[in-house]
């Protein structure tokens, strides 16, 4: 497995290796899972994966910023962003 990024294809390959399902079925399962996650986040619902973490949609308020090239002050528009909070178990494993 590539150490830089975990891709959909690599997830499907791992499922294929561990579960023995056909590669195209595993790819469809991965896509269905990610589509369901995306749909929940687009509906502004949080996603809790036990022993992994929670994905939430956060509101970012407008704020003043600065263009580093010109030094001009600008107003950054309000927006939404996805935030991830790892579970206690995952944090402990990462910090070991």
C-alpha positions as a LaTeX table, in Angstrom:
\begin{tabular}{lrrr}
\hline
Residue & $x$ (\AA) & $y$ (\AA) & $z$ (\AA) \\
\hline
Unk1 & 0.00 & 0.00 & 0.00 \\
Unk2 & 1.17 & 3.53 & $-0.79$ \\
Unk3 & 2.22 & 5.46 & 2.34 \\
Unk4 & 1.30 & 8.90 & 0.95 \\
Unk5 & $-2.46$ & 8.61 & 0.43 \\
Unk6 & $-5.09$ & 5.95 & 0.86 \\
Unk7 & $-7.13$ & 5.72 & $-2.34$ \\
Unk8 & $-10.50$ & 4.19 & $-3.14$ \\
Unk9 & $-8.73$ & 1.53 & $-5.18$ \\
Unk10 & $-6.50$ & 0.59 & $-2.25$ \\
Unk11 & $-9.51$ & 0.34 & 0.06 \\
Unk12 & $-11.21$ & $-1.96$ & $-2.43$ \\
Unk13 & $-8.04$ & $-4.08$ & $-2.72$ \\
Unk14 & $-7.85$ & $-4.48$ & 1.07 \\
Unk15 & $-11.51$ & $-5.53$ & 1.20 \\
Unk16 & $-10.90$ & $-7.96$ & $-1.65$ \\
Unk17 & $-7.93$ & $-9.48$ & 0.17 \\
Unk18 & $-9.64$ & $-9.79$ & 3.55 \\
Unk19 & $-13.17$ & $-10.69$ & 2.49 \\
Unk20 & $-12.55$ & $-12.46$ & $-0.81$ \\
Unk21 & $-15.28$ & $-10.58$ & $-2.69$ \\
Unk22 & $-14.69$ & $-9.67$ & $-6.35$ \\
Unk23 & $-12.71$ & $-6.47$ & $-6.91$ \\
Unk24 & $-15.56$ & $-4.68$ & $-8.67$ \\
Unk25 & $-17.98$ & $-5.51$ & $-5.82$ \\
Unk26 & $-15.50$ & $-4.16$ & $-3.28$ \\
Unk27 & $-15.08$ & $-0.98$ & $-5.32$ \\
Unk28 & $-18.88$ & $-0.58$ & $-5.41$ \\
Unk29 & $-19.06$ & $-1.02$ & $-1.61$ \\
Unk30 & $-16.36$ & 1.61 & $-1.05$ \\
Unk31 & $-18.11$ & 4.03 & $-3.41$ \\
Unk32 & $-21.49$ & 3.44 & $-1.74$ \\
Unk33 & $-19.99$ & 4.05 & 1.70 \\
Unk34 & $-18.27$ & 7.27 & 0.66 \\
Unk35 & $-21.37$ & 8.49 & $-1.21$ \\
Unk36 & $-23.46$ & 7.91 & 1.93 \\
Unk37 & $-20.92$ & 9.85 & 4.01 \\
Unk38 & $-20.91$ & 12.69 & 1.50 \\
Unk39 & $-24.73$ & 12.81 & 1.46 \\
Unk40 & $-24.88$ & 13.02 & 5.24 \\
Unk41 & $-22.34$ & 15.84 & 5.35 \\
Unk42 & $-24.16$ & 17.73 & 2.58 \\
Unk43 & $-27.32$ & 17.49 & 4.71 \\
Unk44 & $-25.26$ & 18.98 & 7.60 \\
Unk45 & $-25.49$ & 15.76 & 9.64 \\
Unk46 & $-22.55$ & 14.53 & 11.67 \\
Unk47 & $-21.05$ & 11.08 & 11.14 \\
Unk48 & $-19.80$ & 9.12 & 14.14 \\
Unk49 & $-17.62$ & 6.08 & 13.50 \\
Unk50 & $-17.09$ & 4.31 & 16.82 \\
Unk51 & $-13.41$ & 3.89 & 17.80 \\
Unk52 & $-12.41$ & 6.11 & 14.84 \\
Unk53 & $-13.87$ & 9.59 & 15.16 \\
Unk54 & $-16.60$ & 12.05 & 14.26 \\
Unk55 & $-17.02$ & 14.14 & 11.12 \\
Unk56 & $-19.08$ & 17.32 & 11.57 \\
Unk57 & $-20.02$ & 20.32 & 9.43 \\
Unk58 & $-18.86$ & 23.55 & 11.08 \\
Unk59 & $-19.96$ & 27.09 & 10.35 \\
Unk60 & $-17.14$ & 29.56 & 9.79 \\
Unk61 & $-18.09$ & 33.16 & 10.49 \\
Unk62 & $-16.91$ & 36.03 & 8.28 \\
Unk63 & $-13.60$ & 37.48 & 9.32 \\
Unk64 & $-10.98$ & 39.93 & 8.24 \\
Unk65 & $-8.03$ & 38.57 & 6.34 \\
Unk66 & $-5.08$ & 39.96 & 4.45 \\
Unk67 & $-3.79$ & 39.28 & 0.97 \\
Unk68 & $-0.14$ & 38.37 & 1.67 \\
Unk69 & 1.00 & 39.53 & $-1.77$ \\
Unk70 & $-0.51$ & 43.01 & $-1.70$ \\
Unk71 & $-1.15$ & 43.52 & 2.00 \\
Unk72 & $-4.75$ & 44.47 & 1.18 \\
Unk73 & $-7.33$ & 43.77 & 3.91 \\
Unk74 & $-10.26$ & 41.65 & 2.74 \\
Unk75 & $-13.36$ & 40.14 & 4.30 \\
Unk76 & $-13.41$ & 36.34 & 4.15 \\
Unk77 & $-16.94$ & 35.16 & 3.47 \\
Unk78 & $-18.90$ & 32.93 & 5.86 \\
Unk79 & $-18.71$ & 29.30 & 4.85 \\
Unk80 & $-19.08$ & 25.73 & 6.03 \\
Unk81 & $-16.28$ & 23.25 & 6.47 \\
Unk82 & $-15.91$ & 19.62 & 7.45 \\
Unk83 & $-14.15$ & 19.00 & 10.76 \\
Unk84 & $-12.85$ & 15.68 & 12.06 \\
Unk85 & $-12.40$ & 14.86 & 15.73 \\
Unk86 & $-10.58$ & 11.58 & 16.36 \\
Unk87 & $-11.83$ & 9.22 & 19.04 \\
Unk88 & $-9.93$ & 8.85 & 22.29 \\
Unk89 & $-8.81$ & 5.36 & 21.24 \\
Unk90 & $-7.45$ & 6.60 & 17.89 \\
Unk91 & $-5.61$ & 9.49 & 19.55 \\
Unk92 & $-4.01$ & 7.09 & 22.02 \\
Unk93 & $-2.90$ & 4.77 & 19.23 \\
Unk94 & $-1.42$ & 7.64 & 17.21 \\
Unk95 & 0.49 & 8.95 & 20.23 \\
Unk96 & 2.01 & 5.59 & 21.17 \\
\hline
\end{tabular}
